[in-house]
Amino acid sequence: MESVNNIAVLCGAVAGVPKFSHTGGAESYMTFPMETERLSGSVDRINIVCRQSQLAALEISGQTRLLVTGEVRSFNNKSGEGSRLVITVLAKELRFADDDDMNSVKLSGVICKPPTLRKTPMGRQICDVMLAVNRRYGRSDYLPCIAWGRMAQDMSERAVGDSVTLTGRIQSRKYIKTTPEGTEERTAYEVSVISLEGDIADS
């Protein structure tokens, strides 16, 4: 039975050679980056994870275009290198495609940290929120989301424990991290909210 709480559909260009990721049960998993272009022309680079057996029938190389259907996943990186929270898309289906670039996510979950409302230097409202999305078998993915403008205000009025359903896209952004060894460029991932459902709980 497929999850209805967590659906991701991406179409874009494979931007790197698949590499070994990890093993789970009797399966080996591979990972590769996919690039999808926004309407603005900016490009998001998203890491796809899939079973090695899924790649057996596909000859993936540079400039290959794929349609990926799956789920947004998170895990805590305890290696001390790179971002602490790693966001990927676990592919359920992979196929070659000539479709236009696509980056669509639908999530249903529970707010697990107090939303943070802030403003850009230009005065636009932004709200950051962490959404816990249940998997099967009792586990959850913790996914950072960001809402803008009017939706930012709406999101900020919600509380920990509120259930919400949202649609959006996965976006990547570069930032500079200062460490004891100096500075390094890292990539952060979040779901940029396009629409929001769910009533605000009574206080």
ABEGO torsion letter per residue (X at the ends): XBBAABBBBBBBBBABBBBBABBBEABBBBBBBBBBBBAAGBBBBBBBBBBAAAAAABBBBBGBBBBBBBBBBBBBBAAGBEBABBBBBBBABBBBBABBBBBBBBBBBBBABBBBBBBBAAGBBBBBBBBBBBBBGGBBBBBBBBBBEAAAAAAAABBBGBBBBBBBBBBBBBBBBBBAAEBBBBBBBBBBBABBBEBBBBX
